[in-house]
Amino acid sequence: MAKEKRGAYAFHHSGSWWNQALLKDCGIIPYVLYKNHGFRSVMINFGKPAPEKFPYLEKYVRGLEMDFIPENTMQARFA
């Protein structure tokens, strides 16, 4: 039986991360969980996918994932 992979999911209080946040505690903690403990670490971002806004994902925290949720999904839910 295969061992299940644990996950760490980070949401930003305003809904959008910025590139520099990946190198602060909110990005480094999920990265360390991925690197040292085998977690699947995902930063959740609201809006359109824009990987070019996050060059640090490949440069400094390779393996940390960024997932995008359409903004209108959450607005419709809480309206």
Buried (B, 14 or more C-beta within 10 A) or exposed (E): EEEEEEEBEBBBEEEEBEBEBBBEEBBBEBBBBBBEEEBBBBBBBBEEEEEEBBEBBEEBBEEBBBEBBEEEEEEEEEE
